Amino acid sequence: MKIMVIGSSGSGKSTFSRKLGEILSLPVYHLDLYYWKPGWIETPRDGMILTVN
């Protein structure tokens, strides 16, 4: 099962996702960790390949 949580910044997506992941025993992936490099530098589009099984 895969669930995507989308919303505005500050809307509680991370908190909701963590709680939902615990309840459903599912891993949670925060795309910001993959998209942003240190110093808030964007990952180039061709470098943004994410595969979640």
PQR file of N, CA, C, O and H, with PARSE charges and radii, in Angstrom:
ATOM      1  N   MET A   1       0.848  -1.166   0.000 -0.4000 1.5000
ATOM      2  CA  MET A   1       0.000   0.000   0.000 -0.0000 2.0000
ATOM      3  C   MET A   1       0.895   1.230   0.000  0.5500 1.7000
ATOM      4  O   MET A   1       1.888   1.280   0.726 -0.5500 1.4000
ATOM      5  N   LYS A   2       0.548   2.220  -0.810 -0.4000 1.5000
ATOM      6  CA  LYS A   2       1.255   3.491  -0.852 -0.0000 2.0000
ATOM      7  C   LYS A   2       0.250   4.617  -0.683  0.5500 1.7000
ATOM      8  O   LYS A   2      -0.818   4.612  -1.295 -0.5500 1.4000
ATOM      9  H   LYS A   2      -0.259   2.180  -1.400  0.4000 1.0000
ATOM     10  N   ILE A   3       0.605   5.579   0.151 -0.4000 1.5000
ATOM     11  CA  ILE A   3      -0.252   6.725   0.412 -0.0000 2.0000
ATOM     12  C   ILE A   3       0.594   7.979   0.252  0.5500 1.7000
ATOM     13  O   ILE A   3       1.703   8.051   0.782 -0.5500 1.4000
ATOM     14  H   ILE A   3       1.472   5.583   0.648  0.4000 1.0000
ATOM     15  N   MET A   4       0.083   8.965  -0.473 -0.4000 1.5000
ATOM     16  CA  MET A   4       0.786  10.236  -0.614 -0.0000 2.0000
ATOM     17  C   MET A   4      -0.016  11.304   0.120  0.5500 1.7000
ATOM     18  O   MET A   4      -1.225  11.433  -0.070 -0.5500 1.4000
ATOM     19  H   MET A   4      -0.818   8.906  -0.903  0.4000 1.0000
ATOM     20  N   VAL A   5       0.677  12.063   0.957 -0.4000 1.5000
ATOM     21  CA  VAL A   5       0.040  13.146   1.703 -0.0000 2.0000
ATOM     22  C   VAL A   5       0.530  14.461   1.103  0.5500 1.7000
ATOM     23  O   VAL A   5       1.732  14.722   1.065 -0.5500 1.4000
ATOM     24  H   VAL A   5       1.659  11.958   1.111  0.4000 1.0000
ATOM     25  N   ILE A   6      -0.402  15.283   0.638 -0.4000 1.5000
ATOM     26  CA  ILE A   6      -0.073  16.552  -0.010 -0.0000 2.0000
ATOM     27  C   ILE A   6      -0.786  17.677   0.731  0.5500 1.7000
ATOM     28  O   ILE A   6      -1.935  17.527   1.148 -0.5500 1.4000
ATOM     29  H   ILE A   6      -1.378  15.071   0.670  0.4000 1.0000
ATOM     30  N   GLY A   7      -0.095  18.806   0.892 -0.4000 1.5000
ATOM     31  CA  GLY A   7      -0.726  19.951   1.534 -0.0000 2.0000
ATOM     32  C   GLY A   7       0.215  21.132   1.575  0.5500 1.7000
ATOM     33  O   GLY A   7       1.364  21.041   1.143 -0.5500 1.4000
ATOM     34  H   GLY A   7       0.838  18.928   0.553  0.4000 1.0000
ATOM     35  N   SER A   8      -0.265  22.219   2.085 -0.4000 1.5000
ATOM     36  CA  SER A   8       0.519  23.447   2.202 -0.0000 2.0000
ATOM     37  C   SER A   8       1.567  23.309   3.293  0.5500 1.7000
ATOM     38  O   SER A   8       1.458  22.460   4.177 -0.5500 1.4000
ATOM     39  H   SER A   8      -1.199  22.294   2.436  0.4000 1.0000
ATOM     40  N   SER A   9       2.593  24.166   3.213 -0.4000 1.5000
ATOM     41  CA  SER A   9       3.603  24.145   4.266 -0.0000 2.0000
ATOM     42  C   SER A   9       2.965  24.544   5.588  0.5500 1.7000
ATOM     43  O   SER A   9       2.139  25.454   5.655 -0.5500 1.4000
ATOM     44  H   SER A   9       2.682  24.856   2.494  0.4000 1.0000
ATOM     45  N   GLY A  10       3.369  23.840   6.630 -0.4000 1.5000
ATOM     46  CA  GLY A  10       2.839  24.120   7.962 -0.0000 2.0000
ATOM     47  C   GLY A  10       1.471  23.533   8.246  0.5500 1.7000
ATOM     48  O   GLY A  10       0.872  23.827   9.280 -0.5500 1.4000
ATOM     49  H   GLY A  10       4.040  23.101   6.576  0.4000 1.0000
ATOM     50  N   SER A  11       0.966  22.699   7.334 -0.4000 1.5000
ATOM     51  CA  SER A  11      -0.390  22.163   7.517 -0.0000 2.0000
ATOM     52  C   SER A  11      -0.436  20.891   8.360  0.5500 1.7000
ATOM     53  O   SER A  11      -1.520  20.403   8.681 -0.5500 1.4000
ATOM     54  H   SER A  11       1.452  22.460   6.494  0.4000 1.0000
ATOM     55  N   GLY A  12       0.739  20.345   8.724 -0.4000 1.5000
ATOM     56  CA  GLY A  12       0.764  19.152   9.566 -0.0000 2.0000
ATOM     57  C   GLY A  12       0.983  17.854   8.814  0.5500 1.7000
ATOM     58  O   GLY A  12       0.702  16.779   9.343 -0.5500 1.4000
ATOM     59  H   GLY A  12       1.619  20.742   8.463  0.4000 1.0000
ATOM     60  N   LYS A  13       1.480  17.936   7.589 -0.4000 1.5000
ATOM     61  CA  LYS A  13       1.689  16.728   6.775 -0.0000 2.0000
ATOM     62  C   LYS A  13       2.648  15.739   7.439  0.5500 1.7000
ATOM     63  O   LYS A  13       2.386  14.537   7.475 -0.5500 1.4000
ATOM     64  H   LYS A  13       1.709  18.810   7.159  0.4000 1.0000
ATOM     65  N   SER A  14       3.753  16.255   7.962 -0.4000 1.5000
ATOM     66  CA  SER A  14       4.761  15.373   8.572 -0.0000 2.0000
ATOM     67  C   SER A  14       4.212  14.680   9.810  0.5500 1.7000
ATOM     68  O   SER A  14       4.394  13.476   9.989 -0.5500 1.4000
ATOM     69  H   SER A  14       3.965  17.232   7.934  0.4000 1.0000
ATOM     70  N   THR A  15       3.543  15.441  10.659 -0.4000 1.5000
ATOM     71  CA  THR A  15       2.959  14.861  11.873 -0.0000 2.0000
ATOM     72  C   THR A  15       1.919  13.819  11.514  0.5500 1.7000
ATOM     73  O   THR A  15       1.922  12.716  12.062 -0.5500 1.4000
ATOM     74  H   THR A  15       3.396  16.420  10.514  0.4000 1.0000
ATOM     75  N   PHE A  16       1.031  14.163  10.597 -0.4000 1.5000
ATOM     76  CA  PHE A  16      -0.014  13.233  10.158 -0.0000 2.0000
ATOM     77  C   PHE A  16       0.604  11.970   9.552  0.5500 1.7000
ATOM     78  O   PHE A  16       0.173  10.855   9.847 -0.5500 1.4000
ATOM     79  H   PHE A  16       1.028  15.059  10.152  0.4000 1.0000
ATOM     80  N   SER A  17       1.617  12.159   8.704 -0.4000 1.5000
ATOM     81  CA  SER A  17       2.249  11.024   8.026 -0.0000 2.0000
ATOM     82  C   SER A  17       2.917  10.078   9.012  0.5500 1.7000
ATOM     83  O   SER A  17       2.802   8.859   8.890 -0.5500 1.4000
ATOM     84  H   SER A  17       1.967  13.064   8.465  0.4000 1.0000
ATOM     85  N   ARG A  18       3.624  10.651  10.000 -0.4000 1.5000
ATOM     86  CA  ARG A  18       4.277   9.807  11.017 -0.0000 2.0000
ATOM     87  C   ARG A  18       3.245   8.988  11.787  0.5500 1.7000
ATOM     88  O   ARG A  18       3.429   7.789  11.999 -0.5500 1.4000
ATOM     89  H   ARG A  18       3.717  11.642  10.099  0.4000 1.0000
ATOM     90  N   LYS A  19       2.169   9.634  12.202 -0.4000 1.5000
ATOM     91  CA  LYS A  19       1.135   8.927  12.967 -0.0000 2.0000
ATOM     92  C   LYS A  19       0.450   7.869  12.117  0.5500 1.7000
ATOM     93  O   LYS A  19       0.204   6.758  12.587 -0.5500 1.4000
ATOM     94  H   LYS A  19       2.019  10.608  12.030  0.4000 1.0000
ATOM     95  N   LEU A  20       0.143   8.203  10.872 -0.4000 1.5000
ATOM     96  CA  LEU A  20      -0.501   7.241   9.978 -0.0000 2.0000
ATOM     97  C   LEU A  20       0.429   6.059   9.714  0.5500 1.7000
ATOM     98  O   LEU A  20      -0.012   4.910   9.697 -0.5500 1.4000
ATOM     99  H   LEU A  20       0.343   9.105  10.490  0.4000 1.0000
ATOM    100  N   GLY A  21       1.721   6.345   9.509 -0.4000 1.5000
ATOM    101  CA  GLY A  21       2.698   5.271   9.298 -0.0000 2.0000
ATOM    102  C   GLY A  21       2.767   4.328  10.486  0.5500 1.7000
ATOM    103  O   GLY A  21       2.864   3.113  10.313 -0.5500 1.4000
ATOM    104  H   GLY A  21       2.079   7.278   9.523  0.4000 1.0000
ATOM    105  N   GLU A  22       2.717   4.886  11.697 -0.4000 1.5000
ATOM    106  CA  GLU A  22       2.722   4.046  12.901 -0.0000 2.0000
ATOM    107  C   GLU A  22       1.474   3.186  12.974  0.5500 1.7000
ATOM    108  O   GLU A  22       1.556   1.987  13.242 -0.5500 1.4000
ATOM    109  H   GLU A  22       2.638   5.873  11.837  0.4000 1.0000
ATOM    110  N   ILE A  23       0.324   3.790  12.737 -0.4000 1.5000
ATOM    111  CA  ILE A  23      -0.948   3.064  12.830 -0.0000 2.0000
ATOM    112  C   ILE A  23      -1.009   1.933  11.808  0.5500 1.7000
ATOM    113  O   ILE A  23      -1.454   0.830  12.125 -0.5500 1.4000
ATOM    114  H   ILE A  23       0.257   4.764  12.519  0.4000 1.0000
ATOM    115  N   LEU A  24      -0.562   2.207  10.578 -0.4000 1.5000
ATOM    116  CA  LEU A  24      -0.664   1.216   9.500 -0.0000 2.0000
ATOM    117  C   LEU A  24       0.605   0.370   9.338  0.5500 1.7000
ATOM    118  O   LEU A  24       0.672  -0.492   8.462 -0.5500 1.4000
ATOM    119  H   LEU A  24      -0.201   3.103  10.320  0.4000 1.0000
ATOM    120  N   SER A  25       1.602   0.617  10.181 -0.4000 1.5000
ATOM    121  CA  SER A  25       2.891  -0.087  10.087 -0.0000 2.0000
ATOM    122  C   SER A  25       3.499   0.052   8.700  0.5500 1.7000
ATOM    123  O   SER A  25       3.941  -0.927   8.099 -0.5500 1.4000
ATOM    124  H   SER A  25       1.548   1.317  10.893  0.4000 1.0000
ATOM    125  N   LEU A  26       3.513   1.287   8.200 -0.4000 1.5000
ATOM    126  CA  LEU A  26       4.078   1.581   6.880 -0.0000 2.0000
ATOM    127  C   LEU A  26       5.277   2.515   7.048  0.5500 1.7000
ATOM    128  O   LEU A  26       5.298   3.339   7.962 -0.5500 1.4000
ATOM    129  H   LEU A  26       3.154   2.082   8.688  0.4000 1.0000
ATOM    130  N   PRO A  27       6.280   2.386   6.164 -0.5600 1.5000
ATOM    131  CA  PRO A  27       7.396   3.332   6.213  0.2800 2.0000
ATOM    132  C   PRO A  27       6.934   4.695   5.712  0.5500 1.7000
ATOM    133  O   PRO A  27       6.014   4.790   4.900 -0.5500 1.4000
ATOM    134  N   VAL A  28       7.579   5.745   6.203 -0.4000 1.5000
ATOM    135  CA  VAL A  28       7.258   7.112   5.794 -0.0000 2.0000
ATOM    136  C   VAL A  28       8.496   7.711   5.136  0.5500 1.7000
ATOM    137  O   VAL A  28       9.590   7.665   5.699 -0.5500 1.4000
ATOM    138  H   VAL A  28       8.327   5.667   6.862  0.4000 1.0000
ATOM    139  N   TYR A  29       8.318   8.272   3.941 -0.4000 1.5000
ATOM    140  CA  TYR A  29       9.398   8.906   3.201 -0.0000 2.0000
ATOM    141  C   TYR A  29       9.048  10.378   3.029  0.5500 1.7000
ATOM    142  O   TYR A  29       8.015  10.710   2.447 -0.5500 1.4000
ATOM    143  H   TYR A  29       7.429   8.309   3.484  0.4000 1.0000
ATOM    144  N   HIS A  30       9.901  11.256   3.532 -0.4000 1.5000
ATOM    145  CA  HIS A  30       9.697  12.689   3.370 -0.0000 2.0000
ATOM    146  C   HIS A  30      10.498  13.132   2.155  0.5500 1.7000
ATOM    147  O   HIS A  30      11.728  13.096   2.171 -0.5500 1.4000
ATOM    148  H   HIS A  30      10.740  10.986   4.005  0.4000 1.0000
ATOM    149  N   LEU A  31       9.805  13.549   1.104 -0.4000 1.5000
ATOM    150  CA  LEU A  31      10.477  13.877  -0.154 -0.0000 2.0000
ATOM    151  C   LEU A  31      11.428  15.053  -0.033  0.5500 1.7000
ATOM    152  O   LEU A  31      12.356  15.172  -0.834 -0.5500 1.4000
ATOM    153  H   LEU A  31       8.805  13.578   1.091  0.4000 1.0000
ATOM    154  N   ASP A  32      11.224  15.932   0.950 -0.4000 1.5000
ATOM    155  CA  ASP A  32      12.163  17.040   1.155 -0.0000 2.0000
ATOM    156  C   ASP A  32      13.582  16.524   1.380  0.5500 1.7000
ATOM    157  O   ASP A  32      14.549  17.156   0.954 -0.5500 1.4000
ATOM    158  H   ASP A  32      10.471  15.835   1.600  0.4000 1.0000
ATOM    159  N   LEU A  33      13.710  15.382   2.044 -0.4000 1.5000
ATOM    160  CA  LEU A  33      15.036  14.813   2.312 -0.0000 2.0000
ATOM    161  C   LEU A  33      15.749  14.418   1.026  0.5500 1.7000
ATOM    162  O   LEU A  33      16.978  14.408   0.971 -0.5500 1.4000
ATOM    163  H   LEU A  33      12.925  14.868   2.390  0.4000 1.0000
ATOM    164  N   TYR A  34      14.978  14.092  -0.009 -0.4000 1.5000
ATOM    165  CA  TYR A  34      15.550  13.683  -1.286 -0.0000 2.0000
ATOM    166  C   TYR A  34      15.693  14.873  -2.239  0.5500 1.7000
ATOM    167  O   TYR A  34      16.596  14.904  -3.075 -0.5500 1.4000
ATOM    168  H   TYR A  34      13.979  14.100   0.035  0.4000 1.0000
ATOM    169  N   TYR A  35      14.797  15.846  -2.104 -0.4000 1.5000
ATOM    170  CA  TYR A  35      14.756  16.970  -3.040 -0.0000 2.0000
ATOM    171  C   TYR A  35      15.781  18.046  -2.705  0.5500 1.7000
ATOM    172  O   TYR A  35      16.443  18.574  -3.599 -0.5500 1.4000
ATOM    173  H   TYR A  35      14.064  15.822  -1.424  0.4000 1.0000
ATOM    174  N   TRP A  36      15.914  18.373  -1.425 -0.4000 1.5000
ATOM    175  CA  TRP A  36      16.792  19.467  -1.016 -0.0000 2.0000
ATOM    176  C   TRP A  36      18.150  18.956  -0.585  0.5500 1.7000
ATOM    177  O   TRP A  36      18.253  17.997   0.180 -0.5500 1.4000
ATOM    178  H   TRP A  36      15.376  17.944  -0.700  0.4000 1.0000
ATOM    179  N   LYS A  37      19.168  19.589  -1.069 -0.4000 1.5000
ATOM    180  CA  LYS A  37      20.537  19.315  -0.628 -0.0000 2.0000
ATOM    181  C   LYS A  37      20.861  20.307   0.487  0.5500 1.7000
ATOM    182  O   LYS A  37      20.144  21.293   0.656 -0.5500 1.4000
ATOM    183  H   LYS A  37      19.085  20.368  -1.690  0.4000 1.0000
ATOM    184  N   PRO A  38      21.946  20.061   1.261 -0.5600 1.5000
ATOM    185  CA  PRO A  38      22.300  20.987   2.335  0.2800 2.0000
ATOM    186  C   PRO A  38      22.354  22.443   1.838  0.5500 1.7000
ATOM    187  O   PRO A  38      22.823  22.717   0.733 -0.5500 1.4000
ATOM    188  N   GLY A  39      21.872  23.354   2.667 -0.4000 1.5000
ATOM    189  CA  GLY A  39      21.826  24.762   2.296 -0.0000 2.0000
ATOM    190  C   GLY A  39      20.619  25.105   1.448  0.5500 1.7000
ATOM    191  O   GLY A  39      20.595  26.151   0.799 -0.5500 1.4000
ATOM    192  H   GLY A  39      21.491  23.132   3.564  0.4000 1.0000
ATOM    193  N   TRP A  40      19.612  24.236   1.443 -0.4000 1.5000
ATOM    194  CA  TRP A  40      18.382  24.434   0.678 -0.0000 2.0000
ATOM    195  C   TRP A  40      18.649  24.599  -0.819  0.5500 1.7000
ATOM    196  O   TRP A  40      18.043  25.445  -1.477 -0.5500 1.4000
ATOM    197  H   TRP A  40      19.631  23.387   1.969  0.4000 1.0000
ATOM    198  N   ILE A  41      19.553  23.789  -1.342 -0.4000 1.5000
ATOM    199  CA  ILE A  41      19.853  23.787  -2.774 -0.0000 2.0000
ATOM    200  C   ILE A  41      19.035  22.669  -3.413  0.5500 1.7000
ATOM    201  O   ILE A  41      19.063  21.522  -2.968 -0.5500 1.4000
ATOM    202  H   ILE A  41      20.045  23.102  -0.807  0.4000 1.0000
ATOM    203  N   GLU A  42      18.304  23.033  -4.471 -0.4000 1.5000
ATOM    204  CA  GLU A  42      17.456  22.046  -5.151 -0.0000 2.0000
ATOM    205  C   GLU A  42      18.292  20.991  -5.859  0.5500 1.7000
ATOM    206  O   GLU A  42      19.363  21.283  -6.390 -0.5500 1.4000
ATOM    207  H   GLU A  42      18.281  23.965  -4.832  0.4000 1.0000
ATOM    208  N   THR A  43      17.789  19.757  -5.860 -0.4000 1.5000
ATOM    209  CA  THR A  43      18.394  18.693  -6.652 -0.0000 2.0000
ATOM    210  C   THR A  43      18.008  18.931  -8.108  0.5500 1.7000
ATOM    211  O   THR A  43      16.835  19.174  -8.394 -0.5500 1.4000
ATOM    212  H   THR A  43      16.919  19.519  -5.428  0.4000 1.0000
ATOM    213  N   PRO A  44      18.962  18.868  -9.034 -0.5600 1.5000
ATOM    214  CA  PRO A  44      18.611  19.034 -10.443  0.2800 2.0000
ATOM    215  C   PRO A  44      17.561  17.999 -10.861  0.5500 1.7000
ATOM    216  O   PRO A  44      17.561  16.867 -10.377 -0.5500 1.4000
ATOM    217  N   ARG A  45      16.681  18.402 -11.754 -0.4000 1.5000
ATOM    218  CA  ARG A  45      15.582  17.528 -12.186 -0.0000 2.0000
ATOM    219  C   ARG A  45      16.078  16.160 -12.657  0.5500 1.7000
ATOM    220  O   ARG A  45      15.457  15.143 -12.349 -0.5500 1.4000
ATOM    221  H   ARG A  45      16.681  19.322 -12.147  0.4000 1.0000
ATOM    222  N   ASP A  46      17.175  16.122 -13.389 -0.4000 1.5000
ATOM    223  CA  ASP A  46      17.675  14.834 -13.881 -0.0000 2.0000
ATOM    224  C   ASP A  46      18.279  13.986 -12.759  0.5500 1.7000
ATOM    225  O   ASP A  46      18.527  12.797 -12.957 -0.5500 1.4000
ATOM    226  H   ASP A  46      17.679  16.948 -13.639  0.4000 1.0000
ATOM    227  N   GLY A  47      18.517  14.577 -11.588 -0.4000 1.5000
ATOM    228  CA  GLY A  47      19.039  13.837 -10.457 -0.0000 2.0000
ATOM    229  C   GLY A  47      17.962  13.402  -9.478  0.5500 1.7000
ATOM    230  O   GLY A  47      18.258  12.776  -8.460 -0.5500 1.4000
ATOM    231  H   GLY A  47      18.315  15.543 -11.427  0.4000 1.0000
ATOM    232  N   MET A  48      16.729  13.729  -9.782 -0.4000 1.5000
ATOM    233  CA  MET A  48      15.605  13.438  -8.875 -0.0000 2.0000
ATOM    234  C   MET A  48      14.890  12.167  -9.287  0.5500 1.7000
ATOM    235  O   MET A  48      13.780  12.210  -9.817 -0.5500 1.4000
ATOM    236  H   MET A  48      16.489  14.237 -10.609  0.4000 1.0000
ATOM    237  N   ILE A  49      15.526  11.046  -9.043 -0.4000 1.5000
ATOM    238  CA  ILE A  49      14.910   9.754  -9.341 -0.0000 2.0000
ATOM    239  C   ILE A  49      14.743   9.040  -8.010  0.5500 1.7000
ATOM    240  O   ILE A  49      15.725   8.764  -7.322 -0.5500 1.4000
ATOM    241  H   ILE A  49      16.428  11.010  -8.613  0.4000 1.0000
ATOM    242  N   LEU A  50      13.504   8.742  -7.649 -0.4000 1.5000
ATOM    243  CA  LEU A  50      13.210   8.102  -6.382 -0.0000 2.0000
ATOM    244  C   LEU A  50      12.329   6.888  -6.640  0.5500 1.7000
ATOM    245  O   LEU A  50      11.257   6.995  -7.235 -0.5500 1.4000
ATOM    246  H   LEU A  50      12.706   8.967  -8.208  0.4000 1.0000
ATOM    247  N   THR A  51      12.789   5.757  -6.191 -0.4000 1.5000
ATOM    248  CA  THR A  51      12.008   4.533  -6.322 -0.0000 2.0000
ATOM    249  C   THR A  51      11.681   4.035  -4.934  0.5500 1.7000
ATOM    250  O   THR A  51      12.578   3.763  -4.136 -0.5500 1.4000
ATOM    251  H   THR A  51      13.660   5.670  -5.708  0.4000 1.0000
ATOM    252  N   VAL A  52      10.415   3.917  -4.646 -0.4000 1.5000
ATOM    253  CA  VAL A  52       9.944   3.417  -3.363 -0.0000 2.0000
ATOM    254  C   VAL A  52       9.151   2.159  -3.634  0.5500 1.7000
ATOM    255  O   VAL A  52       8.162   2.190  -4.367 -0.5500 1.4000
ATOM    256  H   VAL A  52       9.686   4.138  -5.294  0.4000 1.0000
ATOM    257  N   ASN A  53       9.571   1.063  -3.054 -0.4000 1.5000
ATOM    258  CA  ASN A  53       8.855  -0.203  -3.263 -0.0000 2.0000
ATOM    259  C   ASN A  53       7.775  -0.386  -2.244  0.5500 1.7000
ATOM    260  O   ASN A  53       7.070  -1.395  -2.266 -0.5500 1.4000
ATOM    261  H   ASN A  53      10.374   1.038  -2.459  0.4000 1.0000
TER
END
